[in-house]
């Protein structure tokens, strides 16, 4: 096991890793920007190093500063969390050259699954179902030809990124040139990679993802699926496990395919394979996220596993002793609400000082957060304040528990999206478990699709 792990991230995920380190008996090092000097992940870690000013480009994305912090503190591993450098194969390679273990997949495995065009080829080779799509598009004429071959509507996507950036829905030839140019520009700006491709656009899909874990000794486990359909502009808002749309038979079929695909590409660590489900409940592979997901707690709640600790143990070379997931029985139902600092009308970020912070508690309630009363929420980063997670024996009981927990959550001084969560959990589609990626758009009257 590692002696000391540096956490190249901030907020609730950095604190989550600090806690996993503490339970494993590993010392932790938190890096931070100047504006995060009093953040909880800094205060709770064994050591802390300031790596730059508030700008993420000069701090949490500053590879030389992070490597220097690891060398100065004697850290023998780096955990990247999610976002920032978590899916940066170059960073993982630099860690290896410096004799520091990157807690995640190898750079080669990250490239194999991280680039969406390459990931589609891998998925096709291993029998994962795919929507009709293209390779990298050379220019708008190539894009027009591929769109006509596939059939409108299509969606343009950035090959090297996600989160809705570089995405454009195209419904006709006339829309393609402008959409192609803007998608390439956004991909280049957001991911330093202008490559885009297109695939068939499904109008009212569900978004379902499968959690996978692999060690360095050939062990591969699929840990069920998560329902992530409630999202706004491709940013998830509420997640749950298991999906109310999934049957045990379909789960088993998908698990068998995934278990074959993962070791064949040399993948070890946590990973998540994302799928769209159409109106006929057919699944289509979208992409793989080669990191721990924001919504990993719902899987932890229904499996009883500490995924972050298992990720660290796998990176340290341990042979994981877990039961065969083909006979796995999931425990009840879990739901996660992302509590963001944002204007409830416009969804614009709302930085400022939290004057009062009273999170909910009680049976089956978990709050993962990196903030506290008196903390000034900076405007330089993602607006996520906390993840509110509940667990109960059944889905209706979990919804009731989440409603109760939301009513107990007191936040003053800034605005949050707590009321949006209350509205969604009272919506007929959500209660019935029939929601799609268009549900929030219908509920709020604001677009949740790509621009």
C-alpha positions as CSV (number, residue, x, y, z in Angstrom):
1,X,0.0,0.0,0.0
2,X,1.1,3.6,-0.7
3,X,2.6,5.6,2.2
4,X,1.3,9.0,1.0
5,X,-1.2,10.0,-1.6
6,X,-1.4,13.5,-3.1
7,X,-4.9,14.5,-4.2
8,X,-4.9,16.6,-7.4
9,X,-8.4,18.0,-6.9
10,X,-10.6,20.1,-4.7
11,X,-14.0,20.2,-3.0
12,X,-16.0,17.2,-2.0
13,X,-14.2,14.6,-4.1
14,X,-10.8,15.7,-2.6
15,X,-12.3,15.3,0.9
16,X,-13.8,12.0,-0.1
17,X,-10.3,10.7,-1.1
18,X,-8.8,12.1,2.2
19,X,-11.3,10.1,4.1
20,X,-10.5,6.9,2.1
21,X,-6.8,7.4,2.8
22,X,-7.4,7.9,6.5
23,X,-9.3,4.6,6.7
24,X,-6.6,2.8,4.7
25,X,-3.8,4.2,7.0
26,X,-2.3,6.3,4.2
27,X,-1.2,9.9,4.7
28,X,-2.8,12.4,2.5
29,X,-1.6,15.6,0.8
30,X,-4.1,18.2,-0.5
31,X,-3.1,20.7,-3.0
32,X,-5.0,24.0,-3.2
33,X,-5.3,27.3,-5.0
34,X,-4.9,30.5,-3.0
35,X,-8.7,31.0,-2.8
36,X,-9.1,27.4,-1.4
37,X,-6.6,27.9,1.5
38,X,-9.4,27.4,4.1
39,X,-11.3,24.7,2.2
40,X,-12.2,21.5,4.1
41,X,-10.1,19.2,1.9
42,X,-7.1,21.3,3.0
43,X,-8.0,21.4,6.6
44,X,-8.7,17.7,6.9
45,X,-5.6,16.4,5.0
46,X,-2.4,15.5,6.8
47,X,-0.4,18.0,4.6
48,X,-1.3,20.8,2.2
49,X,0.5,22.6,-0.5
50,X,-0.5,25.8,-2.3
51,X,0.0,25.3,-6.1
52,X,-1.1,28.7,-7.5
53,X,-3.8,31.4,-7.8
54,X,-7.5,30.9,-8.2
55,X,-7.5,30.2,-11.9
56,X,-7.7,26.4,-12.5
57,X,-5.2,26.7,-15.4
58,X,-2.6,28.1,-13.0
59,X,-3.4,25.7,-10.1
60,X,-5.4,22.5,-10.4
61,X,-4.5,22.1,-14.1
62,X,-0.8,23.1,-13.5
63,X,1.0,19.8,-14.0
64,X,4.5,21.0,-13.1
65,X,3.2,22.5,-9.8
66,X,1.3,19.3,-8.9
67,X,4.3,17.1,-9.7
68,X,6.5,19.4,-7.7
69,X,4.1,19.2,-4.7
70,X,4.2,15.4,-4.9
71,X,8.0,15.4,-5.0
72,X,8.4,17.9,-2.2
73,X,6.0,16.0,0.1
74,X,7.3,12.6,-0.8
75,X,4.0,11.3,-2.2
76,X,4.3,8.0,-4.0
77,X,0.8,8.3,-5.7
78,X,-1.5,10.9,-7.0
79,X,-5.3,10.6,-7.0
80,X,-6.9,12.9,-9.6
81,X,-10.5,12.7,-8.5
82,X,-12.9,13.6,-11.4
83,X,-12.6,16.5,-13.8
84,X,-9.4,18.6,-14.0
85,X,-6.6,16.1,-14.9
86,X,-8.5,12.9,-14.1
87,X,-8.7,11.8,-17.8
88,X,-5.5,13.4,-19.0
89,X,-3.3,10.6,-20.4
90,X,-0.3,12.9,-20.7
91,X,-0.5,13.7,-17.0
92,X,-0.7,10.0,-16.2
93,X,2.4,9.4,-18.3
94,X,4.3,12.2,-16.6
95,X,3.5,10.6,-13.2
96,X,4.9,7.3,-14.4
97,X,8.1,8.9,-15.7
98,X,8.5,10.6,-12.3
99,X,8.1,7.4,-10.4
100,X,4.7,8.4,-9.0
101,X,1.7,6.0,-9.3
102,X,-1.3,7.6,-11.1
103,X,-4.4,6.2,-9.4
104,X,-6.4,5.3,-12.5
105,X,-5.9,3.3,-15.7
106,X,-2.6,3.3,-17.7
107,X,-2.1,6.0,-20.2
108,X,-2.6,3.5,-23.0
109,X,-5.9,2.2,-21.6
110,X,-7.0,5.8,-21.0
111,X,-6.3,6.7,-24.6
112,X,-8.1,3.5,-25.8
113,X,-11.3,4.4,-24.1
114,X,-11.0,8.2,-23.5
115,X,-11.1,9.3,-27.1
116,X,-14.7,8.8,-28.2
117,X,-14.0,7.7,-31.7
118,X,-11.5,5.1,-30.6
119,X,-13.9,4.0,-27.9
120,X,-16.6,3.4,-30.5
121,X,-14.2,1.2,-32.4
122,X,-13.4,-0.8,-29.2
123,X,-17.1,-1.1,-28.4
124,X,-17.9,-2.4,-31.8
125,X,-15.1,-4.9,-31.6
126,X,-16.3,-6.3,-28.4
127,X,-20.0,-6.5,-29.3
128,X,-21.3,-3.4,-27.4
129,X,-24.4,-2.0,-29.3
130,X,-23.7,1.3,-31.1
131,X,-25.8,4.0,-32.7
132,X,-25.0,4.7,-36.3
133,X,-22.1,7.1,-36.4
134,X,-19.0,8.4,-38.1
135,X,-15.3,8.6,-37.6
136,X,-13.5,12.0,-37.2
137,X,-15.1,14.5,-39.6
138,X,-12.5,16.2,-41.9
139,X,-14.6,19.2,-42.8
140,X,-18.3,20.4,-43.2
141,X,-18.6,18.6,-46.6
142,X,-17.6,15.3,-44.9
143,X,-20.0,16.0,-42.1
144,X,-22.8,16.6,-44.6
145,X,-22.1,13.3,-46.3
146,X,-22.0,11.3,-43.1
147,X,-25.2,13.0,-41.8
148,X,-27.0,12.0,-44.9
149,X,-25.7,8.5,-44.7
150,X,-26.8,8.2,-41.1
151,X,-30.1,10.1,-41.5
152,X,-31.1,13.3,-39.6
153,X,-31.3,14.3,-36.9
154,X,-27.6,13.7,-35.9
155,X,-25.6,15.1,-33.0
156,X,-22.0,16.4,-33.4
157,X,-19.7,15.5,-30.5
158,X,-16.2,16.4,-29.4
159,X,-13.9,13.3,-29.8
160,X,-11.8,14.3,-26.8
161,X,-14.2,15.6,-24.2
162,X,-17.7,15.6,-22.8
163,X,-20.0,17.4,-20.4
164,X,-22.0,18.9,-23.3
165,X,-19.2,21.0,-24.7
166,X,-18.6,20.6,-28.4
167,X,-22.1,19.1,-28.9
168,X,-24.5,20.3,-31.5
169,X,-27.8,18.8,-32.7
170,X,-28.2,19.1,-36.5
171,X,-31.6,18.5,-38.2
172,X,-30.9,19.5,-41.8
173,X,-28.2,20.2,-44.4
174,X,-28.7,23.9,-43.9
175,X,-27.7,23.7,-40.2
176,X,-24.6,21.6,-40.7
177,X,-21.9,24.2,-41.7
178,X,-22.5,26.5,-38.8
179,X,-23.0,23.7,-36.3
180,X,-19.8,22.0,-37.5
181,X,-17.7,25.2,-37.2
182,X,-19.0,26.0,-33.7
183,X,-18.6,22.4,-32.4
184,X,-15.0,22.3,-33.6
185,X,-14.3,25.7,-32.1
186,X,-15.8,24.7,-28.7
187,X,-13.9,21.3,-28.8
188,X,-10.6,23.1,-29.4
189,X,-11.3,25.6,-26.7
190,X,-12.5,23.2,-24.1
191,X,-10.2,20.1,-24.8
192,X,-7.3,21.4,-27.0
193,X,-8.6,18.9,-29.6
194,X,-10.8,20.1,-32.5
195,X,-11.8,16.6,-33.6
196,X,-15.6,16.0,-33.8
197,X,-17.7,13.1,-35.1
198,X,-21.4,12.6,-35.5
199,X,-23.9,9.9,-34.6
200,X,-27.7,9.4,-34.8
201,X,-29.6,11.6,-32.4
202,X,-32.2,9.9,-30.2
203,X,-35.0,12.4,-29.3
204,X,-36.1,11.1,-25.9
205,X,-33.5,8.7,-24.6
206,X,-32.7,7.6,-21.1
207,X,-29.1,7.8,-19.9
208,X,-27.8,4.7,-18.2
209,X,-24.3,3.9,-17.1
210,X,-22.6,0.7,-15.8
211,X,-19.9,0.8,-13.1
212,X,-16.9,-1.4,-13.7
213,X,-13.9,-2.2,-11.5
214,X,-10.7,-4.1,-12.5
215,X,-7.6,-5.0,-10.7
216,X,-4.1,-5.9,-12.0
217,X,-4.6,-9.6,-11.6
218,X,-7.4,-10.2,-14.1
219,X,-10.3,-9.5,-11.8
220,X,-13.2,-7.6,-13.4
221,X,-16.4,-6.7,-11.6
222,X,-19.5,-5.0,-13.0
223,X,-21.3,-3.3,-10.1
224,X,-24.7,-2.6,-11.6
225,X,-26.0,0.4,-13.3
226,X,-27.1,4.0,-12.5
227,X,-30.0,5.9,-13.9
228,X,-28.7,9.4,-15.0
229,X,-31.5,10.7,-17.2
230,X,-32.3,13.7,-15.1
231,X,-29.8,16.2,-16.6
232,X,-29.7,19.7,-17.9
233,X,-27.6,20.5,-20.9
234,X,-25.8,17.2,-20.5
235,X,-25.0,17.9,-16.9
236,X,-26.5,15.3,-14.5
237,X,-28.7,16.6,-11.7
238,X,-30.2,13.5,-10.1
239,X,-28.8,9.9,-10.3
240,X,-30.1,6.7,-8.8
241,X,-29.2,3.0,-8.6
242,X,-30.4,0.7,-9.8
243,X,-32.2,2.0,-12.9
244,X,-36.0,1.6,-12.8
245,X,-35.8,0.7,-16.5
246,X,-33.4,-2.2,-16.1
247,X,-34.3,-5.8,-15.9
248,X,-32.1,-8.5,-14.2
249,X,-31.8,-10.3,-17.6
250,X,-30.6,-7.2,-19.5
251,X,-28.2,-6.3,-16.6
252,X,-26.7,-9.7,-16.8
253,X,-26.3,-9.6,-20.6
254,X,-24.6,-6.2,-20.5
255,X,-22.4,-7.3,-17.6
256,X,-21.1,-10.3,-19.5
257,X,-20.1,-8.1,-22.6
258,X,-18.4,-5.5,-20.4
259,X,-16.5,-8.1,-18.5
260,X,-15.0,-9.3,-21.8
261,X,-14.2,-5.9,-23.2
262,X,-12.4,-4.4,-20.2
263,X,-9.5,-6.8,-19.7
264,X,-8.9,-7.1,-23.4
265,X,-7.9,-3.5,-23.5
266,X,-5.6,-3.7,-20.5
267,X,-7.9,-1.6,-18.4
268,X,-7.5,-1.6,-14.6
269,X,-9.1,0.8,-12.0
270,X,-12.7,2.2,-11.8
271,X,-14.5,3.0,-15.0
272,X,-18.0,3.8,-16.2
273,X,-19.5,2.8,-19.5
274,X,-22.3,5.1,-20.5
275,X,-25.3,4.2,-22.7
276,X,-28.4,5.7,-24.2
277,X,-31.6,3.7,-24.0
278,X,-34.2,4.4,-26.7
279,X,-38.0,4.2,-26.6
280,X,-37.8,0.4,-27.3
281,X,-35.5,0.0,-24.3
282,X,-32.5,-0.9,-26.5
283,X,-29.1,0.2,-25.2
284,X,-26.4,2.0,-27.3
285,X,-22.8,2.6,-26.1
286,X,-21.9,6.3,-25.8
287,X,-18.5,6.6,-24.1
288,X,-16.4,5.4,-21.2
289,X,-15.3,7.6,-18.4
290,X,-11.9,6.5,-17.2
291,X,-12.2,7.8,-13.6
292,X,-14.4,7.8,-10.5
293,X,-17.7,9.4,-11.3
294,X,-19.4,12.2,-9.4
295,X,-22.4,9.8,-8.7
296,X,-20.4,6.9,-7.4
297,X,-22.0,7.1,-3.9
298,X,-25.3,5.6,-5.1
299,X,-23.4,2.5,-6.3
300,X,-21.6,2.4,-2.9
301,X,-25.0,2.5,-1.1
302,X,-26.5,-0.4,-3.0
303,X,-23.4,-2.6,-3.0
304,X,-21.9,-1.8,0.4
305,X,-18.5,-1.2,-1.2
306,X,-16.1,1.7,-0.8
307,X,-15.3,2.3,-4.4
308,X,-12.5,4.9,-3.8
309,X,-10.7,2.6,-1.4
310,X,-11.0,-0.2,-3.9
311,X,-9.6,2.1,-6.6
312,X,-6.6,2.9,-4.4
313,X,-6.0,-0.7,-3.5
314,X,-6.2,-1.8,-7.2
315,X,-3.7,1.0,-8.1
316,X,-1.3,-0.3,-5.4
317,X,-1.4,-3.7,-7.0
318,X,-3.5,-5.6,-4.6
319,X,-5.6,-8.6,-5.7
320,X,-9.1,-7.6,-4.8
321,X,-11.2,-10.2,-3.0
322,X,-14.7,-9.5,-4.1
323,X,-17.6,-11.9,-4.8
324,X,-18.5,-12.8,-8.4
325,X,-21.0,-10.1,-9.5
326,X,-23.1,-12.6,-11.5
327,X,-24.6,-13.6,-8.2
328,X,-24.7,-10.2,-6.7
329,X,-27.8,-9.0,-5.0
330,X,-28.1,-5.2,-4.7
331,X,-29.3,-3.8,-1.4
332,X,-32.4,-1.5,-1.8
333,X,-32.4,1.7,-3.7
334,X,-30.2,4.9,-3.6
335,X,-30.7,8.4,-5.0
336,X,-28.3,11.3,-5.3
337,X,-29.2,15.0,-5.7
338,X,-26.4,17.4,-6.7
339,X,-26.8,20.6,-4.7
340,X,-25.4,23.5,-6.7
341,X,-24.8,27.1,-5.9
342,X,-26.9,28.6,-8.7
343,X,-29.8,30.9,-9.5
344,X,-32.9,28.7,-9.5
345,X,-34.4,30.7,-12.4
346,X,-31.5,31.0,-14.8
347,X,-29.2,28.2,-13.5
348,X,-26.3,30.7,-13.5
349,X,-23.6,30.0,-10.8
350,X,-24.1,31.9,-7.6
351,X,-20.8,32.4,-5.7
352,X,-20.8,34.1,-2.3
353,X,-20.5,33.6,1.5
354,X,-22.6,30.7,3.0
355,X,-24.0,32.4,6.1
356,X,-25.8,29.3,7.4
357,X,-25.2,25.6,6.4
358,X,-27.3,22.9,8.1
359,X,-27.2,19.6,6.2
360,X,-29.8,16.9,6.8
361,X,-29.3,13.7,8.7
362,X,-31.1,10.6,10.0
363,X,-31.4,7.1,8.8
364,X,-30.1,6.4,5.3
365,X,-28.9,9.9,4.6
366,X,-25.4,10.8,3.5
367,X,-24.0,14.2,2.6
368,X,-20.7,14.5,0.7
369,X,-19.6,18.1,0.7
370,X,-16.5,20.3,0.9
371,X,-18.2,23.5,2.2
372,X,-19.3,24.8,5.6
373,X,-21.0,27.8,7.2
374,X,-18.9,30.9,6.7
375,X,-17.2,29.5,3.6
376,X,-17.0,31.8,0.6
377,X,-18.0,29.8,-2.5
378,X,-15.5,31.0,-5.2
379,X,-16.7,31.8,-8.7
380,X,-13.7,30.1,-10.3
381,X,-14.9,26.5,-10.3
382,X,-17.8,24.2,-10.8
383,X,-20.9,25.3,-8.7
384,X,-21.3,21.9,-6.9
385,X,-21.7,22.4,-3.2
386,X,-22.7,19.0,-2.0
387,X,-24.1,15.6,-3.0
388,X,-27.1,14.5,-1.0
389,X,-27.5,10.8,-1.1
390,X,-30.2,8.6,0.5
391,X,-30.7,4.9,0.7
392,X,-33.9,2.9,1.5
393,X,-35.3,-0.6,0.9
394,X,-37.4,0.4,-2.1
395,X,-37.5,3.2,-4.7
396,X,-40.7,4.8,-3.3
397,X,-39.2,4.9,0.2
398,X,-36.0,6.4,-1.2
399,X,-38.0,9.2,-2.9
400,X,-39.8,9.9,0.3
401,X,-36.6,9.9,2.2
402,X,-35.0,12.3,-0.3
403,X,-38.0,14.7,-0.1
404,X,-37.6,14.7,3.7
405,X,-33.8,15.3,3.5
406,X,-34.3,18.2,1.0
407,X,-36.8,19.8,3.4
408,X,-34.2,19.7,6.2
409,X,-31.4,21.1,4.1
410,X,-30.8,24.7,5.2
411,X,-28.5,27.0,3.1
412,X,-28.5,30.8,3.5
413,X,-26.4,33.5,2.0
414,X,-26.4,32.0,-1.5
415,X,-28.9,30.6,-3.8
416,X,-29.2,26.8,-4.6
417,X,-31.1,24.4,-6.8
418,X,-32.8,22.6,-3.8
419,X,-36.2,23.7,-5.0
420,X,-35.6,22.2,-8.4
421,X,-34.9,18.9,-6.7
422,X,-38.2,19.1,-4.8
423,X,-40.0,19.9,-8.0
424,X,-38.4,17.0,-9.9
425,X,-39.1,14.5,-7.1
426,X,-42.8,15.4,-7.3
427,X,-43.0,15.1,-11.1
428,X,-45.2,12.2,-12.4
429,X,-42.5,10.9,-14.8
430,X,-39.9,10.8,-12.0
431,X,-42.2,9.2,-9.5
432,X,-43.2,6.6,-12.1
433,X,-39.6,6.0,-13.1
434,X,-40.2,6.8,-16.8
435,X,-38.1,10.0,-17.0
436,X,-35.9,10.8,-20.0
437,X,-33.1,13.3,-20.7
438,X,-35.9,15.7,-21.8
439,X,-37.8,15.6,-18.5
440,X,-36.1,18.6,-16.9
441,X,-36.7,20.6,-20.1
442,X,-40.4,19.9,-19.8
443,X,-40.5,20.6,-16.0
444,X,-38.6,23.9,-16.1
445,X,-39.6,25.1,-19.6
446,X,-35.9,25.6,-20.4
447,X,-33.8,23.7,-22.9
448,X,-31.7,20.8,-21.6
449,X,-30.4,19.9,-25.0
450,X,-27.2,20.7,-26.7
451,X,-27.3,24.2,-28.3
